[in-house]
Amino acid sequence: MQRRSLIAMAGAALPASLLPGIAEAATTELKVFISTQERPSVMRQAFDEYTASHKDVTVKLEAGPTTSEAQAQYLNTVLSARDSSLDFFLLDVIRPAQFAAAKWAVPLNSAVGDVGKLMATYLPAYAAADQVNGELVALPGFADAMFLYYRKDLLDKYGLKPPTTWAELVDQARKVTAGEKNPQLQGLSFQGAPIEGAVCTFLLPYWSAGHELITNGKYSFDVAAATQALDLWRGFITAGISPRTIAQTTTEDSRQEFQAGKVLFCVCWSYAWALFQGKNSAVAGKVGVAKLPAVTGGTSVSCIGGWQWGVSAFSHHKPEAIGLVRFLSSPAVSKLLAVNASLLPVFADVYQDPEVLKVNPWFAEAGPVVATARSRPTTPRYNAVSEIIRTDFNAVMAGTTSPAAAAKNMDVRLRRVLS
């Protein structure tokens, strides 16, 4: 995509009236924090596109930890200290309520004009996540959701279609691993470590069975359904489908193991697709992607992820940062990230763009999955919710507590936070 065309496409999102003082200002360096997992080299392309036409702005990129909770810890440290060195940042889709309550992000309502009109252009889940009690906390950057990656070459070899239920996945994993006689080939990799991804992992079968943590604003945790969900994940270990070390497996561990050709099925996020196709991948050209399996009698459900651009409330360069964030949240940049990093768009139309589909043909199926994926609870106390679920989930994966005991413990602790 040429630089001139990208800026022109995004130009409508950047009226001069929204950028007070930039034209007169001396060169301003904006500092951004993003994860190393969020393709810093591609983000740099977007920053460079902007600064090419805004000569008075430069961007210094700081790359940080890969996990959501490690990133949150970093931002919590910087922003709670009211540190002005950070001007803007990417925050997880689960964080806007916390940032609004702490007053760490600049409210963008006045900067964007008609909030309702602007936010209607994004996928509904992201428009909703970024607005807290009428305050526009951030702007959508890119979407994400969990998918089932699989070795298409191996399923084809054994005449199998992608599994639609977890029970089918177990049967297929047994058939393929027995046929391959490769002791290094795992049947299924997922996130069992006590990280944010483990929260989504737990929720997949829980949601699939038709249950929620909060229903109509009221606490509705179902202990029996939670026990069954934990039983399912623990069952993959006891059946030998997943390794006994799964309690230590992070998102990047799952991605790297699958990329090395050591995994048949992998539950992972969308960013992994482009890496699986890279020159250093042992599975390039051999990967399929599908909806996540359902529990028997349930429906396929994915967990929504994604990242939002926010402006620090303590920045000394708020107008400049707001102008850049508006650009970064435009359809043009959404397309750039899709084409160059396979990051899922936050605009429905971009999923149908011919240039995007040429690089990522699976986006045609990914769009409906993202649009209907479920969101984790929106609450200023989400950190506590996450800590409860991921630590109890991890204890079950490690075999230090039973699914039934963990589900009861979750209920007692979650009730205090969400009731």
C-alpha positions as CSV (number, residue, x, y, z in Angstrom):
1,M,0.0,0.0,0.0
2,Q,1.5,3.3,-1.0
3,R,2.1,6.0,1.6
4,R,0.1,8.7,-0.2
5,S,-3.0,6.5,-0.6
6,L,-2.9,5.5,3.1
7,I,-2.8,9.0,4.4
8,A,-5.5,10.1,1.9
9,M,-7.8,7.3,3.0
10,A,-7.4,8.2,6.7
11,G,-7.6,11.9,6.1
12,A,-11.3,12.1,6.7
13,A,-10.7,11.0,10.2
14,L,-8.3,13.9,10.9
15,P,-10.0,17.3,10.6
16,A,-7.6,20.2,11.3
17,S,-10.0,21.4,14.1
18,L,-9.2,18.2,16.0
19,L,-5.4,19.0,16.1
20,P,-5.1,22.3,17.9
21,G,-1.6,23.7,18.1
22,I,0.1,21.0,16.0
23,A,0.8,23.3,13.0
24,E,2.5,25.9,15.1
25,A,4.4,23.6,17.4
26,A,8.0,22.6,17.2
27,T,8.9,19.0,16.6
28,T,7.1,16.9,19.3
29,E,8.3,13.4,20.2
30,L,5.4,11.1,21.2
31,K,6.3,8.0,23.2
32,V,4.2,4.8,22.8
33,F,4.2,1.5,24.6
34,I,3.2,-1.7,22.9
35,S,3.9,-5.3,23.3
36,T,6.5,-7.2,21.3
37,Q,3.7,-9.6,20.4
38,E,1.9,-6.7,18.6
39,R,4.3,-6.6,15.6
40,P,6.3,-3.5,16.5
41,S,7.9,-3.4,13.0
42,V,4.4,-3.2,11.3
43,M,3.2,-0.6,13.9
44,R,6.3,1.4,13.0
45,Q,5.1,1.4,9.3
46,A,1.8,3.1,10.5
47,F,3.7,5.6,12.7
48,D,6.0,6.5,9.7
49,E,3.0,7.0,7.4
50,Y,1.6,9.6,9.8
51,T,4.9,11.4,10.6
52,A,5.6,11.6,6.8
53,S,2.8,14.1,6.5
54,H,3.1,15.6,10.0
55,K,6.8,16.7,10.0
56,D,6.4,18.3,13.5
57,V,5.7,14.9,15.1
58,T,8.1,11.9,15.7
59,V,7.3,8.7,17.4
60,K,9.5,6.8,19.8
61,L,8.4,3.2,20.2
62,E,8.9,1.2,23.4
63,A,8.3,-2.5,23.1
64,G,7.4,-4.5,26.2
65,P,6.2,-7.8,27.6
66,T,4.0,-10.2,25.6
67,T,1.3,-11.2,28.1
68,S,-1.7,-9.0,28.8
69,E,-1.2,-9.0,32.5
70,A,2.5,-8.1,32.2
71,Q,1.6,-5.2,29.9
72,A,-1.1,-4.1,32.4
73,Q,1.4,-4.2,35.3
74,Y,3.7,-2.0,33.3
75,L,1.0,0.5,32.5
76,N,-0.3,0.4,36.0
77,T,3.1,1.3,37.3
78,V,3.7,4.2,34.9
79,L,0.2,5.7,35.1
80,S,-0.3,5.3,38.8
81,A,2.9,7.4,39.2
82,R,1.4,10.0,36.9
83,D,4.5,9.7,34.7
84,S,4.3,12.1,31.7
85,S,6.9,10.3,29.7
86,L,4.3,8.0,28.0
87,D,2.0,9.8,25.6
88,F,-0.2,7.0,24.2
89,F,-0.5,3.2,24.4
90,L,-2.4,0.1,23.4
91,L,-4.6,-1.3,26.1
92,D,-6.4,-4.7,26.2
93,V,-10.1,-4.7,25.4
94,I,-10.7,-5.7,29.0
95,R,-9.1,-2.5,30.4
96,P,-11.1,0.6,29.5
97,A,-13.4,0.4,32.5
98,Q,-10.4,0.2,34.8
99,F,-8.7,3.1,33.0
100,A,-11.8,5.2,33.2
101,A,-12.2,4.6,36.9
102,A,-8.6,5.5,37.5
103,K,-8.7,8.5,35.2
104,W,-5.6,7.4,33.4
105,A,-6.8,8.0,29.8
106,V,-7.9,11.2,28.2
107,P,-11.6,11.2,27.5
108,L,-11.9,11.5,23.7
109,N,-15.6,12.7,23.4
110,S,-14.8,16.3,22.5
111,A,-12.0,15.4,20.2
112,V,-14.0,13.1,17.9
113,G,-17.2,15.2,17.6
114,D,-20.3,13.0,17.2
115,V,-19.3,10.0,19.3
116,G,-22.3,7.9,18.2
117,K,-21.7,8.4,14.5
118,L,-18.0,7.6,14.8
119,M,-18.4,4.5,17.0
120,A,-21.1,3.1,14.7
121,T,-18.4,2.6,12.1
122,Y,-16.6,0.0,14.2
123,L,-17.6,-3.6,15.1
124,P,-20.2,-3.3,17.9
125,A,-18.2,-5.2,20.5
126,Y,-15.3,-2.7,20.3
127,A,-17.5,0.3,20.1
128,A,-19.1,-0.8,23.3
129,A,-15.9,-1.8,25.1
130,D,-14.3,1.7,24.6
131,Q,-17.3,3.6,26.1
132,V,-17.7,3.6,29.8
133,N,-20.6,5.5,31.4
134,G,-20.8,7.7,28.4
135,E,-17.0,8.4,28.3
136,L,-15.0,7.5,25.3
137,V,-11.9,6.0,26.9
138,A,-10.0,4.8,23.8
139,L,-10.4,4.0,20.1
140,P,-10.3,0.5,18.6
141,G,-6.9,-0.5,17.1
142,F,-7.3,-4.1,16.0
143,A,-9.5,-7.0,16.9
144,D,-8.7,-10.5,18.1
145,A,-10.4,-13.7,19.0
146,M,-9.5,-17.3,19.7
147,F,-9.5,-19.8,16.9
148,L,-8.7,-23.5,16.5
149,Y,-5.5,-23.9,14.4
150,Y,-4.9,-27.4,13.0
151,R,-2.5,-29.3,10.8
152,K,-4.4,-29.4,7.6
153,D,-1.9,-31.7,5.9
154,L,-2.4,-34.3,8.7
155,L,-6.2,-34.1,8.8
156,D,-6.3,-34.4,5.0
157,K,-3.9,-37.4,5.2
158,Y,-6.4,-39.2,7.5
159,G,-9.5,-38.1,5.7
160,L,-10.7,-35.8,8.5
161,K,-12.6,-32.5,8.6
162,P,-11.9,-30.0,11.4
163,P,-13.7,-31.1,14.6
164,T,-16.9,-29.3,15.5
165,T,-17.0,-30.6,19.1
166,W,-14.3,-31.2,21.7
167,A,-15.2,-34.9,21.8
168,E,-14.5,-35.1,18.0
169,L,-11.2,-33.4,18.6
170,V,-10.1,-36.0,21.1
171,D,-11.0,-38.8,18.7
172,Q,-9.1,-37.2,15.8
173,A,-6.1,-36.5,18.0
174,R,-5.9,-40.1,19.0
175,K,-6.2,-41.3,15.4
176,V,-3.6,-39.0,14.0
177,T,-1.0,-39.3,16.8
178,A,-1.4,-43.1,16.7
179,G,-0.9,-43.2,13.0
180,E,2.1,-40.8,12.9
181,K,3.9,-42.6,15.7
182,N,5.7,-39.4,16.5
183,P,6.2,-39.1,20.3
184,Q,6.9,-35.3,19.9
185,L,3.5,-34.7,18.3
186,Q,1.0,-33.3,20.8
187,G,-2.7,-33.6,20.2
188,L,-3.8,-30.2,21.6
189,S,-2.0,-27.2,23.0
190,F,-3.8,-24.5,24.9
191,Q,-3.0,-21.8,27.5
192,G,-2.8,-23.5,30.9
193,A,-0.4,-21.1,32.6
194,P,-1.9,-18.5,35.0
195,I,-2.1,-15.8,32.4
196,E,-5.0,-13.8,30.9
197,G,-5.4,-16.3,28.1
198,A,-6.3,-18.9,30.7
199,V,-9.4,-16.9,31.5
200,C,-10.7,-17.2,28.0
201,T,-9.6,-20.9,27.8
202,F,-11.8,-21.6,30.9
203,L,-14.7,-19.6,29.5
204,L,-14.9,-21.3,26.1
205,P,-16.7,-24.5,27.2
206,Y,-18.5,-22.7,30.0
207,W,-20.0,-20.2,27.4
208,S,-20.5,-23.0,24.9
209,A,-22.9,-24.7,27.4
210,G,-24.9,-21.6,27.6
211,H,-23.7,-20.0,30.8
212,E,-22.5,-16.5,31.8
213,L,-20.8,-14.9,34.8
214,I,-23.2,-12.0,34.8
215,T,-26.8,-12.1,33.4
216,N,-28.9,-8.9,33.2
217,G,-26.5,-7.2,35.6
218,K,-26.7,-9.9,38.2
219,Y,-24.2,-12.5,39.3
220,S,-25.0,-15.8,37.6
221,F,-21.9,-18.1,38.0
222,D,-22.9,-21.7,37.6
223,V,-20.8,-24.0,39.7
224,A,-21.9,-27.2,37.9
225,A,-21.1,-25.8,34.5
226,A,-17.7,-24.5,35.7
227,T,-16.9,-27.9,37.1
228,Q,-17.7,-29.5,33.7
229,A,-15.5,-26.9,31.9
230,L,-12.6,-27.6,34.2
231,D,-13.2,-31.3,33.8
232,L,-13.0,-31.0,30.0
233,W,-9.6,-29.2,30.0
234,R,-8.1,-31.5,32.7
235,G,-9.4,-34.4,30.7
236,F,-7.2,-33.6,27.8
237,I,-4.2,-34.0,30.1
238,T,-5.3,-37.3,31.6
239,A,-6.2,-38.7,28.2
240,G,-2.7,-37.9,26.9
241,I,-4.0,-35.4,24.3
242,S,-2.2,-32.5,26.0
243,P,1.1,-32.7,27.9
244,R,1.3,-32.7,31.7
245,T,3.3,-29.5,31.4
246,I,0.3,-27.6,30.1
247,A,0.0,-25.7,33.4
248,Q,3.2,-23.9,32.3
249,T,2.1,-23.2,28.8
250,T,1.7,-19.5,27.8
251,T,0.2,-18.2,24.5
252,E,3.6,-17.8,23.0
253,D,4.5,-21.4,24.1
254,S,1.5,-22.7,22.2
255,R,2.3,-20.6,19.2
256,Q,5.9,-21.7,19.1
257,E,5.2,-25.4,19.6
258,F,2.6,-25.4,16.8
259,Q,4.9,-23.4,14.5
260,A,7.7,-26.0,15.2
261,G,5.4,-28.8,13.9
262,K,5.0,-30.4,17.3
263,V,1.2,-29.9,17.7
264,L,-1.9,-31.2,15.8
265,F,-4.5,-28.7,17.2
266,C,-3.8,-25.4,18.9
267,V,-6.1,-22.9,20.6
268,C,-4.6,-19.5,19.9
269,W,-5.2,-15.9,18.9
270,S,-5.3,-14.5,15.4
271,Y,-1.8,-12.9,15.5
272,A,-0.3,-16.5,15.2
273,W,-1.6,-17.0,11.6
274,A,1.0,-14.8,9.9
275,L,3.8,-16.3,12.0
276,F,2.7,-19.8,11.0
277,Q,3.2,-18.8,7.4
278,G,6.6,-17.2,7.9
279,K,9.9,-18.4,6.5
280,N,11.0,-19.8,9.8
281,S,7.9,-21.9,10.3
282,A,7.9,-25.7,10.0
283,V,4.2,-25.6,9.1
284,A,4.0,-22.9,6.5
285,G,1.3,-23.9,3.9
286,K,0.1,-26.7,6.2
287,V,-2.1,-24.8,8.5
288,G,-5.9,-24.7,8.7
289,V,-8.0,-22.5,10.9
290,A,-11.6,-23.1,12.1
291,K,-14.2,-22.1,14.7
292,L,-13.5,-23.4,18.1
293,P,-15.2,-26.7,18.9
294,A,-18.4,-26.7,21.0
295,V,-19.3,-28.9,24.0
296,T,-21.6,-31.7,23.0
297,G,-25.1,-30.2,22.6
298,G,-23.7,-26.6,22.8
299,T,-22.7,-23.9,20.4
300,S,-19.3,-22.8,19.1
301,V,-18.1,-19.7,21.0
302,S,-15.0,-17.6,20.9
303,C,-13.5,-15.2,23.3
304,I,-13.0,-11.6,22.1
305,G,-9.7,-10.0,22.4
306,G,-8.2,-6.9,20.8
307,W,-6.4,-3.7,21.5
308,Q,-7.4,-0.1,21.8
309,W,-5.4,3.1,21.4
310,G,-5.5,5.4,24.4
311,V,-3.9,8.7,25.3
312,S,-2.3,9.2,28.6
313,A,-4.0,11.6,30.9
314,F,-0.5,12.7,32.0
315,S,1.0,13.4,28.6
316,H,2.3,16.9,27.9
317,H,1.4,16.4,24.2
318,K,-2.3,15.5,24.3
319,P,-3.4,17.2,21.1
320,E,-0.6,15.6,19.1
321,A,-1.3,12.2,20.6
322,I,-5.0,12.5,19.9
323,G,-4.4,13.3,16.3
324,L,-2.1,10.3,15.9
325,V,-4.5,8.0,17.7
326,R,-7.3,9.1,15.4
327,F,-5.2,8.1,12.4
328,L,-4.2,4.8,14.0
329,S,-7.8,3.9,14.5
330,S,-8.8,4.6,10.9
331,P,-9.9,2.0,8.2
332,A,-6.7,2.7,6.3
333,V,-4.4,1.6,9.2
334,S,-6.8,-1.3,9.9
335,K,-6.1,-2.5,6.4
336,L,-2.4,-1.9,6.7
337,L,-2.2,-4.1,9.8
338,A,-4.4,-6.8,8.2
339,V,-2.3,-7.0,5.0
340,N,1.1,-6.8,6.7
341,A,0.6,-8.5,10.1
342,S,-2.7,-10.4,9.7
343,L,-4.1,-8.5,12.6
344,L,-7.9,-8.6,12.5
345,P,-9.8,-5.4,11.5
346,V,-12.1,-3.5,13.7
347,F,-14.2,-2.5,10.7
348,A,-16.6,-5.0,9.1
349,D,-15.9,-3.8,5.5
350,V,-12.1,-4.4,5.8
351,Y,-12.8,-8.2,6.1
352,Q,-14.2,-8.1,2.6
353,D,-11.4,-5.9,1.0
354,P,-9.9,-7.8,-2.0
355,E,-6.3,-6.9,-1.0
356,V,-6.8,-8.1,2.5
357,L,-8.5,-11.4,1.4
358,K,-5.7,-12.0,-1.1
359,V,-3.2,-12.2,1.8
360,N,-5.6,-13.6,4.4
361,P,-8.4,-15.6,2.7
362,W,-9.5,-17.0,6.1
363,F,-10.6,-13.5,7.1
364,A,-13.9,-14.1,5.2
365,E,-14.7,-16.7,7.8
366,A,-13.0,-14.9,10.7
367,G,-15.2,-11.8,10.4
368,P,-18.4,-13.5,11.6
369,V,-16.5,-15.2,14.4
370,V,-15.1,-11.9,15.7
371,A,-18.5,-10.2,15.3
372,T,-20.2,-12.8,17.5
373,A,-17.4,-13.6,20.0
374,R,-18.2,-13.0,23.6
375,S,-16.6,-10.4,25.9
376,R,-15.2,-11.1,29.4
377,P,-17.0,-9.1,32.2
378,T,-16.7,-5.3,31.9
379,T,-15.8,-4.1,35.4
380,P,-13.3,-1.8,37.0
381,R,-12.5,-4.8,39.2
382,Y,-11.6,-7.0,36.2
383,N,-8.1,-7.6,37.5
384,A,-9.6,-9.4,40.5
385,V,-11.9,-11.4,38.3
386,S,-9.0,-12.4,36.1
387,E,-6.8,-13.4,39.0
388,I,-9.5,-15.6,40.5
389,I,-10.2,-17.5,37.3
390,R,-6.7,-18.0,36.0
391,T,-5.2,-19.1,39.3
392,D,-7.9,-21.7,40.0
393,F,-7.8,-22.8,36.4
394,N,-4.0,-23.2,36.6
395,A,-4.3,-25.2,39.8
396,V,-6.6,-27.7,38.1
397,M,-4.2,-28.0,35.1
398,A,-1.3,-28.6,37.5
399,G,-3.3,-31.3,39.3
400,T,-3.1,-29.5,42.7
401,T,-6.8,-29.2,43.1
402,S,-9.9,-30.9,41.6
403,P,-12.3,-29.3,39.1
404,A,-15.1,-29.4,41.7
405,A,-13.1,-27.7,44.4
406,A,-11.7,-25.1,42.0
407,A,-15.2,-24.3,40.7
408,K,-16.5,-23.8,44.3
409,N,-13.6,-21.6,45.1
410,M,-14.2,-19.5,42.0
411,D,-17.8,-19.0,43.1
412,V,-17.0,-17.9,46.6
413,R,-14.4,-15.4,45.4
414,L,-16.2,-14.1,42.3
415,R,-19.3,-13.5,44.2
416,R,-17.5,-11.0,46.4
417,V,-16.2,-9.2,43.4
418,L,-19.2,-9.2,41.0
419,S,-22.2,-9.3,43.3
